[in-house]
Amino acid sequence: MNQPITIVRLSPDSDHVATVASWTFAEWGHLNPGYAADTWREALRRECGDGGVPSVFVAMEGDQPVGTAALLAEDMDSRRELTPWLASVFVLPEWRGQGIASTLIRRVEQEATDCGVHRFYLFTPDQQALYRRLGWRDHEELSYRGEEVTIMRRQLEA
Ligand SMILES: CC(C)(COP(=O)(O)OP(=O)(O)OC[C@H]1O[C@@H](n2cnc3c(N)ncnc32)[C@H](O)[C@@H]1OP(=O)(O)O)[C@@H](O)C(=O)NCCC(=O)NCCS
């Protein structure tokens, strides 16, 4: 039987850093052609702050990581004036459609609220509907690294 999903902060010395990096490198590594897998993993490790920006969270089923999401200062080098960002939202294929990404997104929103952020951003090529349902609004459409994407923004209550 499945155990309940818990959301935990990813610490830089966790064995799960390599696992999470392998997922996100497979999904988005092509957007950063200068990064090899080990450079990608060490960049993720540096994003594992102990509170506020940056922070990385992992959804756990027992001791197995099944999804991730992050709160980062920068995620789009052509929009450096926008900060911070919800980034790297990913759930393993066999765990999708159960609300795990939504729970991770809510956790990142809580982290942003707790550190005094009133508005933050994300970009997505194809998951606008998921974020709109969670209260995100379209901010700008643009072409980024060869893909048509939407920047979305979330206004947070203090
Ligand atoms: C996009 C992604 C993160 C969504 O993860 P997820 O855990 O399936 O997301 P959720 O379950 O929270 O929501 C997805 C769907 O499940 C539905 N859902 C939510 N809770 C549910 C539940 N308890 N039972 C059944 N379905 C549920 C949602 O309504 C939503 O419906 P949709 O398919 O019409 O959009 C995942 O598909 C993924 O990792 N994709 C590849 C990476 C990616 O594209 N990341 C986003 C970058 S912007």
The ligand as a Gaussian input file, in Angstrom:
#p B3LYP/6-31G(d) Opt

LIG

0 1
 C        3.539000      18.944000     -14.853000
 C        3.732000      17.931000     -13.712000
 C        4.738000      18.511000     -12.730000
 C        2.376000      17.723000     -13.022000
 O        2.580000      16.834000     -11.912000
 P        1.330000      16.119000     -11.183000
 O        1.792000      15.650000      -9.863000
 O        0.710000      15.156000     -12.117000
 O        0.371000      17.376000     -11.014000
 P       -1.017000      17.406000     -10.174000
 O       -1.464000      16.014000      -9.910000
 O       -0.868000      18.337000      -9.065000
 O       -1.968000      18.042000     -11.244000
 C       -2.025000      17.455000     -12.540000
 C       -3.411000      16.947000     -12.842000
 O       -3.878000      15.995000     -11.892000
 C       -5.146000      16.412000     -11.401000
 N       -5.220000      16.025000      -9.990000
 C       -4.841000      16.759000      -8.945000
 N       -5.084000      16.096000      -7.797000
 C       -5.609000      14.889000      -8.153000
 C       -6.043000      13.766000      -7.433000
 N       -5.993000      13.736000      -6.090000
 N       -6.474000      12.687000      -8.138000
 C       -6.492000      12.726000      -9.481000
 N       -6.108000      13.775000     -10.217000
 C       -5.674000      14.843000      -9.559000
 C       -5.158000      17.880000     -11.574000
 O       -6.453000      18.390000     -11.695000
 C       -4.402000      18.042000     -12.855000
 O       -5.265000      17.818000     -13.946000
 P       -4.822000      18.029000     -15.471000
 O       -4.198000      16.745000     -15.889000
 O       -6.093000      18.310000     -16.188000
 O       -3.814000      19.157000     -15.508000
 C        4.226000      16.559000     -14.256000
 O        3.370000      16.128000     -15.303000
 C        5.659000      16.598000     -14.766000
 O        6.605000      16.391000     -14.009000
 N        5.839000      16.858000     -16.076000
 C        7.166000      16.961000     -16.679000
 C        7.894000      18.206000     -16.183000
 C        7.079000      19.467000     -16.391000
 O        6.479000      19.694000     -17.432000
 N        7.095000      20.323000     -15.346000
 C        6.422000      21.605000     -15.359000
 C        7.353000      22.610000     -15.877000
 S        6.586000      24.212000     -15.973000

